[in-house]
């Protein structure tokens, strides 16, 4: 990608109302743009990052037998009445009427839609288990739409749903999703803890959240440094300095940002929506049901909150919009050829071919945060100057060695 063609480019100043790090840096670096409070456009750089995150999620979910679909965003009232959530989730849902005065809701989640889908096709135990996921927009009446892209009224989310013949099979899959989520966040480069939490409008059962410890986080978690135990402070059962219920260690406290959650529903929703199957003995039984979410735009904002310096963003290589930032300075006549050859071998490169000063190019490179910077100038001769954005390590590299 030529930086001279990249839309919309960088900004010198952050928005006046930007309080969070991700808001300031993602807007300044040209990754996102705000339409209104809680509503964001993903610009070309931002979309590349989110697609990298989505691809990691896809790979790990496909490994455990999940299948990708896409479900509708506009839902009729009657399907939400089946579970009673049309009224129970009233404070969260956006509701509207059509020209014939029929009631609809914009999706804030898809449990009912998934169960309606599978009950049309479910016949016997031989059809089980079923695990479907999709990436789609969610709409929620967020009373505190702030913190940049972390807390929105409209956002992109991956949600996975599964049904099972019995509690044992459900628990086995639930654990496999928990492990897959761990691999996803490790690949993205996030330091996270798995914590127990209340289910809110989703379930009365305990759920599990994936929390990234961050000074700027709005959640508060308790965790043990000696083992994997953790709990959301909303449970109200633990306190800092107390004894870990699993290993007896000392409980610590931290601010955090939630990036994922998993919900066990048992047969509660399936019984309400008449989602039954016939077992091998001919008996009708309700399916066991679970829901598993990752806010992928929220993950992008979280990475920036925990991975930046005074100059800009520090993208992990796994989700960076490009692997290389090629900068052409005066006398760097080989830059065009280098750009072409890097593209030919499949290297993802942003080529700064703009007619601006070296200082502006370096400043924008630090702001955007691509992991490796390559400089071509009269001084570099037949080599390229290389700088690692995160460590600051500098050196030179021959083009042929780079292409290998």
C-alpha positions in Angstrom: 0.0 0.0 0.0 1.3 3.4 -0.9 1.0 5.8 2.0 0.3 8.7 -0.5 -3.0 6.9 -1.3 -3.8 5.7 2.2 -7.1 7.2 3.5 -7.3 9.4 5.5 -3.8 9.8 6.8 -2.6 10.9 10.2 -3.6 13.8 12.4 -1.3 16.0 14.5 -3.8 16.4 17.3 -6.1 14.1 19.2 -9.8 14.8 19.5 -10.6 17.3 22.3 -13.0 14.8 24.0 -10.5 11.9 23.8 -9.8 10.6 27.4 -8.6 7.1 26.7 -5.3 6.1 25.0 -7.0 4.0 22.3 -9.3 6.9 21.4 -6.3 9.4 21.0 -4.0 7.1 19.2 -6.4 5.2 16.9 -7.9 8.4 15.7 -4.6 10.3 15.3 -3.0 7.3 13.4 -6.0 7.0 11.0 -7.4 3.6 12.2 -10.9 4.7 13.3 -13.3 7.7 12.9 -16.2 8.6 15.2 -19.7 9.1 13.7 -21.3 9.9 17.0 -21.0 8.8 20.6 -20.5 5.0 20.7 -20.4 4.6 16.9 -17.2 4.2 14.9 -16.1 3.7 11.3 -13.2 1.3 10.9 -10.8 2.9 8.4 -8.5 0.9 6.1 -5.7 0.5 8.7 -8.2 -0.3 11.5 -10.1 -2.9 9.3 -6.8 -4.6 8.5 -6.1 -5.0 12.2 -9.6 -6.3 13.0 -9.4 -8.8 10.1 -6.1 -10.1 11.5 -7.8 -10.6 14.9 -10.8 -12.2 13.2 -8.5 -14.6 11.3 -6.8 -15.7 14.5 -10.2 -16.3 16.0 -11.4 -18.3 13.0 -8.3 -20.5 13.0 -8.6 -21.5 16.6 -12.4 -22.1 16.5 -12.2 -24.1 13.3 -9.7 -26.4 15.0 -12.3 -27.4 17.6 -15.0 -28.2 15.1 -16.9 -24.9 14.9 -18.5 -23.7 11.6 -18.9 -20.1 10.5 -22.3 -18.6 9.5 -24.0 -15.2 9.4 -27.3 -14.5 11.1 -29.6 -11.6 10.7 -29.3 -8.3 12.7 -33.0 -7.4 12.6 -35.1 -9.6 14.9 -38.9 -9.9 15.3 -40.4 -9.3 18.7 -42.0 -12.8 19.0 -38.7 -14.6 19.0 -37.5 -12.6 22.0 -40.9 -13.1 23.8 -40.2 -16.9 23.8 -37.5 -16.4 26.4 -39.0 -13.4 28.1 -36.1 -11.2 27.1 -38.1 -8.7 25.1 -38.9 -7.1 28.5 -36.0 -8.4 30.6 -33.4 -6.9 28.3 -35.4 -3.7 27.6 -32.7 -1.4 28.9 -30.1 -2.9 26.5 -32.1 -3.5 23.3 -32.8 -1.0 20.5 -36.4 -1.4 19.5 -38.2 -0.1 16.5 -41.5 -0.4 14.5 -42.0 -0.8 10.7 -44.6 0.9 8.6 -47.2 -1.7 9.6 -46.5 -1.1 13.3 -44.8 -4.4 13.8 -42.1 -4.6 16.5 -38.5 -5.5 15.9 -35.2 -5.3 17.7 -31.6 -4.7 16.6 -29.4 -7.6 17.7 -27.6 -7.2 21.0 -26.9 -10.9 21.0 -28.1 -14.0 19.0 -29.0 -16.8 21.5 -32.7 -16.8 20.4 -31.8 -16.5 16.7 -29.4 -19.5 16.9 -31.9 -21.7 18.8 -34.6 -20.9 16.3 -32.2 -21.8 13.5 -31.1 -25.2 14.9 -34.6 -26.3 16.0 -35.8 -26.2 12.4 -33.2 -28.8 11.5 -32.6 -30.8 14.7 -34.1 -34.3 14.6 -32.1 -36.7 16.7 -29.0 -37.2 18.8 -27.1 -38.0 15.7 -27.3 -34.3 14.7 -25.5 -33.3 17.9 -23.4 -31.4 18.9 -23.7 -28.2 16.7 -21.4 -25.3 17.1 -21.9 -22.2 14.9 -20.2 -18.8 15.1 -20.3 -15.5 13.2 -18.8 -12.1 13.1 -21.5 -9.4 13.2 -22.5 -6.0 14.4 -24.1 -5.7 17.9 -26.3 -2.8 19.0 -26.6 -2.1 22.7 -28.0 1.0 24.5 -24.8 1.7 26.4 -25.4 4.5 28.9 -21.7 5.2 29.2 -20.4 5.2 25.6 -16.8 6.3 26.2 -13.2 5.0 26.3 -12.9 5.2 22.5 -13.7 1.9 20.8 -13.8 0.0 24.1 -17.4 0.9 25.0 -19.7 1.5 22.1 -23.4 1.3 21.2 -22.5 -0.4 17.9 -19.5 -2.7 17.6 -18.2 -5.8 15.9 -18.3 -9.1 17.8 -17.7 -12.8 17.2 -20.3 -14.9 18.9 -20.2 -18.7 19.0 -23.2 -20.9 20.1 -23.3 -24.6 20.8 -25.9 -27.2 21.6 -25.2 -30.7 23.1 -27.0 -33.9 24.1 -26.0 -33.9 27.7 -24.2 -32.0 30.4 -21.0 -34.0 30.0 -20.6 -33.3 26.3 -21.4 -29.6 26.9 -18.8 -29.3 29.7 -16.2 -31.0 27.5 -16.8 -28.5 24.7 -17.0 -25.5 27.1 -13.5 -26.4 28.3 -12.3 -26.7 24.7 -13.6 -23.2 24.0 -11.9 -21.9 27.1 -8.6 -23.3 25.9 -9.1 -22.0 22.4 -9.8 -18.5 23.8 -6.6 -18.7 25.7 -4.7 -19.6 22.5 -6.4 -16.7 20.7 -5.4 -14.1 23.2 -1.9 -15.5 23.5 -1.4 -15.2 19.8 -2.7 -11.6 19.8 -0.1 -10.9 22.5 -2.4 -10.0 25.5 -1.7 -10.8 29.1 -5.1 -12.1 30.4 -6.7 -13.8 33.3 -9.8 -16.0 33.3 -12.3 -14.9 36.0 -15.7 -16.0 37.3 -18.4 -13.4 36.8 -22.2 -12.9 37.0 -24.3 -13.4 33.9 -26.2 -10.2 33.8 -29.1 -10.3 31.3 -27.8 -13.5 29.8 -28.0 -16.0 32.6 -28.2 -16.5 36.4 -25.3 -18.9 36.3 -21.7 -17.9 36.9 -19.9 -17.2 33.7 -16.2 -16.8 32.7 -14.6 -13.7 31.5 -11.2 -13.1 29.8 -9.8 -10.0 31.4 -6.7 -8.1 30.3 -5.0 -6.4 33.3 -4.7 -2.6 32.5 -4.4 0.5 34.6 -7.0 2.2 32.4 -9.5 -0.7 32.7 -13.0 -0.1 33.9 -13.5 -3.6 35.4 -12.0 -4.7 38.7 -10.8 -8.3 39.2 -9.4 -10.3 42.0 -6.8 -12.9 41.1 -4.1 -15.2 42.6 -0.5 -14.9 41.5 0.2 -18.5 42.6 -2.5 -20.2 40.5 -5.0 -19.5 37.7 -7.9 -18.5 40.0 -9.7 -15.2 39.3 -13.0 -13.5 39.9 -14.8 -10.3 38.9 -15.3 -7.9 41.8 -19.0 -7.7 40.8 -19.4 -11.1 42.6 -18.8 -9.3 45.9 -17.4 -12.5 47.5 -13.7 -11.7 47.7 -11.3 -9.0 48.8 -7.7 -8.0 48.3 -5.4 -9.7 50.7 -7.8 -12.5 51.3 -7.1 -16.2 50.8 -7.4 -17.8 47.3 -10.2 -20.4 47.4 -8.2 -22.7 45.1 -4.6 -22.7 46.5 -4.7 -20.6 49.7 -2.4 -17.9 48.2 -2.9 -14.2 48.7 -5.6 -12.5 46.6 -4.4 -9.5 44.5 -6.6 -6.8 42.8 -6.3 -5.1 39.4 -8.1 -2.9 37.0 -8.9 -4.8 33.8 -10.6 -4.8 30.4 -12.9 -7.6 29.4 -12.1 -9.0 25.9 -14.1 -12.2 25.9 -16.7 -14.2 27.8 -18.3 -17.6 27.9 -21.8 -18.5 29.2 -23.2 -21.9 30.3 -27.0 -21.9 30.0 -27.9 -25.5 30.7 -31.3 -26.3 29.3 -33.0 -23.0 30.4 -33.3 -21.4 27.0 -33.8 -24.6 25.1 -36.8 -25.6 27.2 -38.4 -22.2 26.7 -37.9 -22.3 23.0 -38.8 -26.0 22.6 -35.4 -27.1 21.3 -35.5 -30.9 21.8 -34.0 -33.9 20.2 -34.8 -37.6 20.2 -32.2 -39.8 22.0 -31.2 -43.3 21.0 -34.1 -44.7 23.2 -36.7 -42.6 21.4 -37.1 -40.1 24.3 -37.4 -36.3 23.7 -34.8 -34.3 25.7 -33.8 -30.6 25.7 -30.4 -29.7 24.5 -27.7 -28.2 26.6 -26.7 -24.7 25.4 -23.8 -22.4 25.6 -22.7 -19.0 24.3 -19.2 -17.6 23.8 -18.3 -14.0 22.8 -15.2 -12.0 21.7 -15.6 -8.3 20.9 -13.0 -8.0 18.1 -13.1 -4.2 17.8 -12.8 -4.1 21.6 -9.8 -6.3 21.3 -8.1 -3.8 18.9 -8.7 -1.0 21.4 -7.4 -3.1 24.3 -4.2 -3.9 22.4 -3.5 -0.2 22.1 -4.4 0.5 25.7 -1.7 -1.9 26.9 0.8 -1.6 24.0 1.9 1.9 23.3 4.6 4.5 24.2 4.8 8.3 24.2 5.3 8.2 20.4 2.4 6.0 19.3 1.1 2.4 19.0 3.2 -0.7 19.5 1.4 -3.4 17.4 2.2 -7.1 18.0 3.3 -8.6 14.8 0.3 -11.0 14.8 -2.2 -8.2 14.3 -0.2 -5.3 12.9 -1.9 -3.7 9.8 1.4 -4.3 7.9 4.6 -6.1 8.8 6.9 -3.5 7.3 6.9 0.3 7.0 9.2 1.2 4.0 10.3 4.8 4.1 11.8 6.6 1.1 14.2 9.5 1.9 16.1 11.7 -0.6 18.5 9.7 -2.7 16.5 6.5 -2.1 16.0 5.7 -5.7 15.8 2.0 -5.1 12.7 2.4 -3.0 10.2 1.7 -5.8 12.0 -1.5 -6.8 12.2 -2.7 -3.2 8.5 -2.0 -2.7 7.7 -4.0 -5.8 9.9 -7.0 -4.9 8.6 -7.1 -1.3 5.0 -7.3 -2.7 6.0 -10.0 -5.2 7.1 -12.3 -2.3 4.0 -11.6 -0.3 5.4 -9.3 2.4 2.8 -6.8 3.8 4.4 -3.4 3.4 3.2 0.2 3.8 5.4 2.3 1.4 5.8 6.0 2.5 6.3 7.6 -0.9 4.9 11.0 0.3 6.8 14.2 -0.6 7.1 15.3 3.1 10.1 15.8 5.4 12.0 12.9 7.0 10.9 14.1 10.4 7.2 13.8 9.5 7.7 10.4 8.0 9.5 9.1 11.1 6.9 10.6 13.4 4.0 9.1 11.5 5.8 5.7 11.4 6.1 5.7 15.2 2.5 6.8 15.6 1.1 4.1 13.3 3.3 1.5 15.1 4.1 -1.0 12.4 6.6 -3.5 13.9 9.6 -3.1 11.5 10.7 0.2 9.8 12.9 0.1 6.7 14.6 3.2 5.4 16.0 3.7 1.9 18.2 6.8 1.4 21.4 8.0 -0.3 23.2 7.0 3.0 22.0 3.4 3.1 23.7 2.4 -0.2 22.8 -1.1 -1.3 21.4 -1.9 2.2 18.2 -0.9 4.1 18.3 0.7 7.5 16.1 -1.5 9.8 14.5 -0.4 13.1 12.3 -2.5 15.4 9.4 -0.3 16.7 9.0 -2.1 20.0 12.6 -2.5 21.1 14.2 0.3 19.2 16.9 -2.1 18.0 18.5 -0.8 14.8 20.7 -2.3 12.1 21.0 -2.8 8.4 19.7 -5.6 6.1 20.4 -6.6 2.5 17.3 -6.7 0.3 17.9 -10.3 -0.8 18.2 -11.4 2.9 15.0 -9.6 3.7 13.2 -11.3 0.8 14.3 -14.7 2.0 
